[in-house]
Amino acid sequence: MAHDPGPAEAIVDVRPAEAFERLHRAGSANIPLEELAARVYELPPRDVPLTVYDENRTRALWAASRLRARGRSVVCAAHGAEWLAAGPTERGPSRTRLWRPHRLLEEAVEIIRRPDGPGGAGPAGHPRALDIACGTGRDAVFMALSGFEVEAWDILPDALERCAALAGRCGVGVRTLLRDVERDPAIAPESWDLVCCFNFLHRPLLSTMAAALRPGGLVVYETFVDPQREVYGKPGRAAHVLRPGELAAVFAGLEILVGREGPAGPRRIAASLIARRRG
């Protein structure tokens, strides 16, 4: 699956898959109009401008209006055969990945690929990765595309369904598991080469994440840190926000490779950490 790590402009072709496969602009991604609302998580980051295309003008304009209503920058609602023929074209199914995983996870995967990275492997001969509170599954699928044997946990069945569907469209396998880690934060010890969690905080889980690592394995973690609530008023509960320095202190027994606190996006103050188990 082709991947542009930071396209200056992304093309979203909203025609049915059959029409897309017959002919489409090179580098475009196919998300049919009828599936657009359910698959917005497959769009690129919000700072990437979008061109929307459909042969039918009404469909193209409708798709553009729906995306703009979600805060997306749509610079062009293209339509008609002439626009399609004006640029380089190709045939076949959608292969371009517009979405990106969490940037911290991209950084961690580069670390884990180094010669001094973890050498463990699961039954299929691949390093094993666990995504806790996986949401729509972009991070889990990214790890699978990167060669990991991946398990993804979430408390919401529809999140797991989206994760599995995204994995299928990307041609990889991800094992999904319905788990409420607030009720049961247990993770099998020394079982994983990478454990990641983003935008979720349950403090009893943190120590089990560290214990779950194989020697050389990585914890990758990011969530809100004070003064997030004071500045922006969210999350609503103090229990969902880290105290300054708390994340580094919890994982002090690991080798901290990346540790930072501060602005991490619009209306977001976060603590970010990549830490490695020695050995």
C-alpha positions in Angstrom: 0.0 0.0 0.0 1.6 3.3 -1.1 2.1 6.0 1.5 2.8 9.6 1.1 4.1 10.7 4.5 3.0 14.3 4.1 1.1 15.0 0.9 0.8 18.7 0.1 -2.7 17.9 -1.2 -4.7 14.8 -1.0 -7.2 13.5 -3.6 -10.3 11.7 -2.3 -12.2 9.9 -5.0 -15.8 9.3 -3.8 -17.0 7.2 -6.6 -18.1 3.6 -6.1 -15.2 1.2 -5.9 -16.0 -0.4 -9.3 -15.7 3.0 -11.1 -12.5 3.9 -9.2 -10.8 0.6 -10.2 -11.5 1.2 -13.9 -9.6 4.4 -13.9 -8.5 7.0 -11.3 -6.0 9.8 -10.7 -2.6 8.4 -9.6 -2.1 8.8 -5.9 -5.8 9.2 -5.1 -7.6 7.3 -2.4 -11.1 5.8 -2.8 -13.7 6.4 -0.1 -17.1 6.1 -1.7 -19.6 8.9 -0.8 -21.9 6.4 0.8 -19.2 5.4 3.2 -17.6 8.8 3.8 -19.2 9.6 7.1 -18.1 6.3 8.6 -14.6 6.4 7.2 -13.5 10.0 8.0 -10.7 8.5 10.2 -9.0 7.4 6.9 -8.5 11.0 5.9 -5.1 12.8 6.3 -4.3 15.2 9.1 -6.5 18.3 9.1 -3.7 20.6 7.9 -3.7 18.7 4.5 -5.9 20.3 1.9 -8.3 18.0 0.0 -9.5 17.6 -3.5 -12.7 15.7 -3.9 -13.6 14.0 -7.1 -16.7 12.3 -8.6 -17.9 12.0 -12.2 -21.2 13.5 -11.0 -21.0 17.2 -10.0 -23.8 16.9 -7.4 -22.0 14.0 -5.6 -18.7 15.9 -5.7 -20.2 19.0 -4.2 -22.1 17.0 -1.6 -19.0 15.2 -0.5 -17.1 18.5 -0.3 -19.9 20.1 1.8 -19.9 17.2 4.3 -16.1 17.4 4.7 -16.1 21.2 5.2 -18.8 20.7 7.8 -16.3 18.6 9.7 -13.7 21.3 9.5 -11.8 19.9 6.6 -10.1 22.2 4.0 -11.5 21.2 0.6 -9.8 23.3 -2.1 -11.5 21.7 -5.0 -14.7 19.7 -5.8 -13.7 18.2 -9.1 -16.1 16.4 -11.4 -16.4 15.1 -15.0 -14.3 12.9 -17.3 -12.1 15.8 -18.4 -10.6 16.4 -14.9 -9.9 12.7 -14.6 -8.1 12.5 -17.9 -6.1 15.7 -17.3 -3.6 14.1 -14.9 -1.7 10.9 -14.6 -4.1 8.0 -14.1 -3.9 4.4 -13.1 -6.2 1.4 -12.7 -6.9 -1.1 -9.9 -8.0 -0.9 -6.2 -7.2 1.9 -3.9 -3.6 1.6 -2.6 -2.8 5.1 -1.3 -2.9 5.6 2.5 -3.8 9.2 3.3 -4.2 8.7 7.1 -1.3 8.8 9.5 -0.8 7.0 12.8 0.2 8.9 15.9 3.5 10.7 15.3 5.0 9.4 18.5 4.3 5.9 17.3 6.1 6.6 14.0 9.1 7.7 16.0 8.9 4.5 18.2 8.8 2.2 15.1 12.0 3.8 13.8 13.6 3.1 17.2 12.5 -0.5 17.3 13.9 -1.1 13.9 17.4 -0.2 14.9 20.0 -2.9 15.4 19.7 -2.5 19.2 15.9 -2.7 19.1 14.0 -5.6 20.5 14.8 -9.0 19.1 11.8 -10.9 20.3 9.2 -12.5 17.9 5.8 -13.9 18.1 4.7 -17.3 16.7 4.7 -15.9 13.1 8.3 -14.7 13.5 7.3 -11.0 13.9 7.7 -8.7 16.9 4.5 -8.4 18.9 2.7 -5.1 19.5 -0.3 -4.2 21.7 -2.5 -1.2 21.1 -4.6 -0.3 24.3 -7.7 1.8 23.7 -7.2 1.4 20.0 -10.1 3.5 18.8 -10.6 3.3 15.0 -7.4 1.3 14.6 -5.0 3.5 12.7 -2.1 2.9 15.1 -2.8 -0.8 15.2 -3.0 -1.1 11.5 0.2 1.0 11.1 2.1 -1.4 13.3 0.8 -4.4 11.3 1.9 -2.7 8.1 5.3 -2.2 9.8 5.7 -5.9 10.3 4.3 -6.4 13.8 1.9 -9.1 15.0 -0.7 -6.8 16.5 -3.4 -7.1 19.1 -5.8 -4.2 19.6 -8.0 -3.7 22.7 -11.0 -1.4 23.2 -14.1 -1.3 25.3 -16.3 -0.2 22.3 -17.4 -2.9 19.8 -17.9 -0.4 17.0 -14.3 0.8 17.4 -13.0 -2.7 17.1 -15.2 -3.2 14.0 -13.7 -0.2 12.4 -10.2 -1.3 13.3 -10.8 -4.7 11.7 -12.3 -3.1 8.6 -9.4 -0.8 8.2 -6.9 -3.7 8.6 -8.8 -5.6 5.9 -8.7 -2.7 3.5 -5.0 -2.4 4.1 -4.3 -6.1 3.6 -3.1 -6.9 7.1 -4.3 -8.8 10.1 -5.0 -7.3 13.5 -6.4 -9.4 16.3 -9.1 -7.3 18.1 -10.2 -7.9 21.6 -13.1 -6.4 23.6 -11.4 -5.3 26.9 -12.4 -3.0 29.7 -8.9 -2.3 31.1 -10.4 -0.1 33.9 -12.0 -3.3 35.3 -9.1 -5.5 34.5 -5.8 -3.8 33.7 -3.8 -7.1 33.7 -1.4 -7.7 30.8 0.6 -10.9 30.5 4.2 -10.1 31.6 7.1 -10.1 29.2 4.8 -10.7 26.2 5.2 -7.7 24.0 7.9 -5.8 22.0 5.8 -2.6 21.8 2.9 -1.5 24.0 1.2 1.8 23.0 -1.7 3.8 24.5 -2.9 7.3 23.4 -5.4 9.6 24.9 -6.4 7.3 27.7 -5.4 7.3 31.4 -6.1 4.6 34.0 -3.2 4.7 36.4 -3.2 1.1 37.5 -2.6 0.2 33.9 0.7 2.0 33.7 2.8 -0.5 35.8 1.3 -3.5 34.0 2.4 -1.9 30.7 6.0 -1.8 31.8 5.9 -5.3 33.1 4.4 -6.5 29.8 7.5 -5.7 27.9 10.1 -8.2 26.7 13.7 -7.2 27.2 14.4 -4.3 24.8 10.6 -3.6 24.3 9.1 -0.2 24.2 6.2 1.6 25.9 4.8 4.4 23.8 2.4 6.6 25.7 0.8 10.1 25.3 -2.1 11.7 27.0 -3.1 15.0 28.6 -1.0 16.6 31.3 -1.7 19.6 33.5 -2.3 22.5 32.9 -4.6 21.1 30.2 -7.7 21.4 32.3 -6.8 24.8 33.6 -6.1 26.2 30.2 -8.7 24.4 28.0 -11.3 23.1 30.5 -11.1 19.5 29.2 -11.1 16.6 30.1 -13.8 17.1 32.7 -12.2 14.9 35.4 -8.9 15.5 37.0 -8.3 11.7 37.1 -8.0 11.8 33.3 -5.1 14.2 33.3 -1.5 13.5 34.3 0.4 15.6 36.8 3.6 17.3 35.5 6.4 14.8 35.7 4.1 11.9 36.6 4.6 9.9 33.5 8.4 9.9 33.6 8.3 9.0 37.3 6.0 6.0 36.7 8.3 4.6 34.1 11.6 5.6 35.9 12.6 1.9 35.9 12.8 1.9 32.1 15.3 3.7 29.9 13.4 6.9 28.8 14.3 7.5 25.1 11.7 10.3 24.5 10.2 12.3 27.3 8.5 15.7 26.8 5.6 17.7 28.1 3.9 20.7 26.6 1.8 21.8 23.6 1.1 18.8 21.3 -1.5 20.1 19.0 -4.5 22.5 18.9 -6.0 22.9 22.4 -3.8 20.1 23.6 -1.1 19.9 26.3 0.3 16.4 26.6 3.0 14.3 28.2 4.7 12.0 25.6 7.0 9.1 26.4 8.9 6.4 24.6 10.7 4.1 27.2 12.6 0.9 26.7 13.0 -2.0 29.0 16.7 -2.7 29.5 18.1 -6.1 28.8 
